[in-house]
């Protein structure tokens, strides 16, 4: 079953709320069953974020029959470990069957890995190591702004991952470029693996986002469908030039009395006897044993989505020929080549296809001529390499070819994890690393990238 809300409506109907409650019960059952069947996984956060997911999927534009339609809005789950919740909601919406999910969850070779991946129909991005999803969502939202598209982007995040510094980098980008098509949802259940978030690393999230320029809204009742809908609806219709964050106060393990507000259930599935009690609380039959038998069957790979391959075709432009006695350096050659690509592909009056991303090194990496030719395709992201690498990768999956240019020590070593995730996600990013090798030795070892020699 799926719901489709009318964003013009000021509130949900009683019938819509009743349907959401029914959907929640079915999804909660799947969350509990899947994690207990796999004897691993993350039920607590899946239950705390479940109501947000249900309302969001009722609001955004998406098509289970065509998961990669260009008209779809984007939902990025930065908290990749809540895959039981995400997969349950996607199954509820018809992206795949409950059977495929419950039989395959967390099994080797199946289409339902333990952290969300884009091989799953309806999942946009491989996440897992926390703090990466917002950079991804910002890249998507910025791409749509450049292209003049109306697609909206939602990013579901945990409260623990707000401790990562890359989050602030992404916030600044979204504010600088007025990405009002971006909505951040934070599951504020106040628990992470080792306990209360305020004991581990206290912070005020609305002040973090609001202080840097977001419209920060606190949703005090994170399991009230009317409150969730009205806050998300306002954000979805936002055209103010200011991005929105909803800090949604939720309950870890919501709906199962003995799981609520306990950090233990961040990553602990229920044993069989406690699962029986939990299913009884939901008013659902206990069919755990039957599913255990079904999981002895070979895993199905029928649902696995192929890697992205719909990248734009570009014109190489006229070749640049240097005379035998004409000397130049590699980075200047790169700058000339990048300008040539812009001249061949970025046409006046049309959105740019070639996009350049710099981290306060425009002159050093020779992107100045490209900037002059294609100002709308040039992103100056400041000294924020971790975010820049991730967001450039996301933009490259939205009908653009992005060139991320910085010194080798930053482009290779510093952002290794971001490049690794770009690879997982089959992005089309072009990483251009300058100042590599021994010829910049006068700058010292911090700027002298010779890592590849190892």
N, C-alpha and C positions, 0 to 999 in steps of 0.2 A: 504494500500500500504506500502511496505517496500523497503529499499535500502540495498544493500550489496556492500561495497567498497572493492577494492583490496588494501591492505596496501602497496603493492609493487609499486603502482602508485604514482608518485611524486605530482600529483595534480588531482583535480576533473575535470570531463568533463563538457562541457556546458550543456549537457543533465542531468547529475546528479545534477547540481546546479538548473536547472529549476524544476526538480522533488522535490528537497528540499524546494523550495519556495512554490510549490503547497501544500506540506505536512504541511508547516508552517501555511498557511492560514487555512487549515482545523483544525489543532490543536489549533490555537488561537481562532477559533470559539468555540471549545469545552471548552476551558478554561473559556471564558466569559460566555457561557451558563451555565456551571455546577455551577459556583459560584453564578450567579444571581438566578438560580433555587433554590439553597440551601439557598440563602440569607445569606451566610457566605462563608469564604474561602479566598484564597490568590492568586488573579490574577496577581498582579504586578510582583512578583518574578518568577511566572510561565512563564510569557511572556519574562522576561529578560534572563532566562536560557533555553528557548525553543530551540534556535538554537544549543546550546551545546548538548542538549539531542538528537536532531535529528542526528547530525553528529556522536556522540558517538555510538548510536545504529546502525548506518550504518557501523561502524568500528569494533565493538566488535563481538565476536562469541556468538550467542544466538539463541535459537530455540523456537518460540512461540508455536509450537506443543508439545514441551517437556520442559517446563520452568525450570525444575530442572535437566536437563541432566548434568552429571558430567563434560562434556567437555566445558561447557559454561564459558565465562568470567563473572566476577562479576561487577555489577554496584550498588554501595551503594549510595543512596541519603541521605546525612546527613541533608540537609535542607528538613525535612519531610513535612513542610507546603506547599511546591510547588506540592502537590499531584495532583492538576488539570493539571499541565504541564506533570507530570510523567504519569498519567493515560491516558492523551490525546495521548502521544507518544506511549504508549503501545497499545492502541486501534488502532492507525495508523499502527502499526506493526503486528496486528492480534492476540494479546494475548486474547482479548475479544472484544465484540461489543461496538460500540458507544452507542447503546441503553441501554445496561446493565449499563454502566458508568453514563450516564446522568440521568437515572431514579433512580439509587441507590445512587449517590454521597451524602455523609454526612447524610444518613438516618439510623436510628437505625436498626441494624440487617442486613444491606446490606453488600456486599463485597467490598465497596469502602469508607473506613473511611476518615476522614478529614486530617489526617496525614498518610503518607505511612506506610503500614503494609504488612507483608509477606503472608497474606491471599490473596493478590492480585496477580494474575499470572504475573510473571516478576519482582516483587519486592523482593529483597533479605532480607531486614531487617526492623524491626519496628523502626522508629526513630521519632523524634518529639522534645523532649527537646534537644536543640542544643549542638554541640560540641562532640557528641558521635560517629558519623559515621566514622571519620578518624581512631579511635582506632579499630573499627570493620573491616575496610578495611585493616589496617595493619595486623590484625590477620589472615585474609584470605590470604593475600599475603605471609605472613611468612609460613603459613601452606603449601602453594603450593611450596615454596622454599625447605622446609624440605622434601617434598614428591617427589621433582624432576619433578613437573608438569609444563606445559607451560601456564596454565591459567593466564590471566592478570586481574588486578583489577583496576577499576576506582572509584573514590569517588568524587561526586559532593557536593560542600559545598557553603555556603553563606559567604559574607564578614563579616557580623556582628558576626557570631559565632566564628570567629578567635580570638575574645576577650577572649575566655575561655582558662584557663591554661592547661587543658588536651590536647589541640592541640599540645603544645610544647612537652609534654610527648610522644605523638604518633610520632611526627617528629623524636625525638631522637631515638626511637626504630627502625623506618624504615631506618634511616641512619646507625645505628650500625650494623644491620643485612643485609645491602646492598640490600634492596628490590627494585630492578630496575623493577620489574613487577607491580609496583604501580604507578598510575598517579592520582594526585589530580587536580580537576577542581574547581576554585574559581569564583563564580559569583560576579564580582566586580562592582555592580551597585551603590555603595556608599550610599545606603539608608537602614535604618532599621526602626523599628516601630516609634521611637521617633525623626527621622530626619536623618541628614547626619552622616555617620559613623565617619567622622573626627571630628565632634563636640562632639559626644557621647564618643568615645574612640579612638583617633588617633593611627594608627600604619602603618608601611610599611610591607606589607605581603611578598614581594619578599626578603626583608632583614631578616625577621623572618625565613622563610624557607631556604633561601640561606645561612644565617649565621650559621644555624645548620647542613648544609651539603646537602640539596636538590639541584638539578638543577632547578633553578627558572626562568621561562620564562614568560614574559608579552606579552599577545596578545592584541594589541591596538585596534583592530576592532573586537569586540566580536560578531558581527552579520554578519561578512564576512565569508561565507562558505569556501572559499579557505583558508583563514588564519586559521580558526578553524581546518580544515582537516589537513593542513600541520603540525600544532603544535601537534595535537593529534596523527597523524601518526608517527611522530618522537618519541613521548613518547611511543607509542604502540610497536615500534620496538626496544626500548632501552634495551641494554644488557651491560651497562657500569658499573653496580654495584652501581649506584646512582639513587635514586627515583626522579621523576619529579613532579613539581607543575606548572600548567598553571594559571596565574592570568589574568583572561579574563575580559576586560573592557566592560561592557554592559550597557543597558539603562532599568531602571525600567519601566514596562508597554510598552515595545517596540512594535511598530506597530499600536498603538492607540494614536492619536495625543494628546488628552486631558488627557491621563493617564501617558504619558512619564515623567520621572524624578520627580514623585510626591510620597513622602513617604506614603501619604494617602492610596494609592492602594496596599500597602504591604498586608493589610488584609481587604480591603473594596471592596465588589462586586459592580457591577453597578446596579442602579435601572433600571426599565424597559425602561424609555425614553432614558437614556444614553446608555443602551445596544443596543437599536435600532440604535443609531448613530454609535456605535462602529462596529456593524455588517455591516452597510452600508460602513464604511471605508474599511472593508475587502472585500467588494463586495459579501457578503453572504446574503441569505434570512433570514428574521427575523421569525423564527419558535418558538419563546419563548412560546407563548400561547399553542401551541400544546404539547410541552414538559411539561408544567405545568399540563396539563390534564393527561399526561402519568404518572406523579409522584403521582397521586392519586391511582395508581395500587399498589398492595402488592409488597414489595421488593423481588427480586430474590436472592437466595443464591447459585445458580448453579455454579457461578464462584469461590466460596471460596475454596482456596487451603487448604488441611489438614495440620496439624502441621508436622514438620519434625519428622521422625521416623527411618531414615536409619543410625542409629549409629552403630559403629563397635562392633562386639562381641569380648569380651576379655576372656582370660583364667584367672581364679582366682589365679592360682599358688598353691603351697603347703601350707597348713595351718601352721601357726606358733604357736607352743604350748609352753607355759611358765609353768615351774614347780610351784607347790604351794608355794614354799619358794623363788621363784625368783621374785624380785621386779624390776619394771621398771616404767617409767613415760609414760604418754599418747603420748607425741610427739615422743618419741623414738620408741614406738610401731607403730606409724604412719610411721615413717621413715623406719622401717623394712618391714612394709606391702607394702609401695610404691616400695621399692627395689624388693620385691617378685613379684609384678606386672610387673616391668620392666624385670626381669629375665624370666618371663613366656611369655611376649608379644613383647618385643623389641629385635628383632633378628639381629645378625651381617649381614651387607650388605643389610638390608631392612630399609625403613623409620620407625621411631619409631611410635608406636600407643599410648603409654603412654607418656604424655608430662607434665613436671613440670614447674611452673611459680613462681619465687621468687622475692621479692622486697627487696633485700639487707639483707635477713634474712636466708640465706641458712643453717647456723649452728643452729640458734635458732629454726627453724622449722624442723630440722633434714632431710634435703634433700641432704646432702653431699654424701651419698652412692649412691643415685639415680643419682646424677650428674656424679660420677665416672663411673657408669655402662653405662649411656646413655647420654653422653655429647651433642650429636646432638639433644636430646629431652629436654634439660634443658635450660630454658630462664631466664637469669638474667636481670631484667628490672629496677633495681635501685629503688629509693624511689619514685615510680610513681604508687601508688596503684589504682587511678581512671582509668588510662589507662590500667593497668595490668588486672584488673577485666574485663573490657570490651573486651580487645583483647583476653584474655583467653577464654571468652565465644564464640567469633567468631571462634576461632581455633577449639573449640569442635564440631562445626558443619561441619567440613571438615575432617571427617574420623579419628578423634583423640579423645582421652579421656584426658582432661586437668585437672590438679590438681593445683589450685591456693591456695597457702599457705602463711599465714601471721598471725600476732597477731589478736586476736578477735576484739579489738577495731578498727582495720583498716579493717579487712575482713567483719565485720558486719555493724558497724556504719558509717565509713568513706565512704564506697563505696555502700551504700544502693541503691542509684539510679542506679548504674551500674548493681548490682545484680537484681534489679527490671526489668531492660530491658533484662537481660539475661533470666529471667523467661518468659517475654512476647515473646521472640524469641525462646522458647523451646530449649535452648542450653543444652549441655551435660556436662557442667562445674561441677567440684567437688570442693567446697569451703571447705578448711580445716583450721579452726581457732584454733590457740593455745593461751596459756596464758589467759585463760578465768576463771573468778571466783575470789575468795578471796585469792588464794594461791600465787598471784604475787602482793600482796598489798604493798610490800616494794617499788615497782616501782611507786606507786602513782596512783591516779584516772585516769590520762590520758592514762595509759597502762593497766588498770584493767577493763576488759569488763564484766560488770554485767547488761548490758542493758536489757537482756532477762528477768531479774527479774521483770521489769516493765510491 
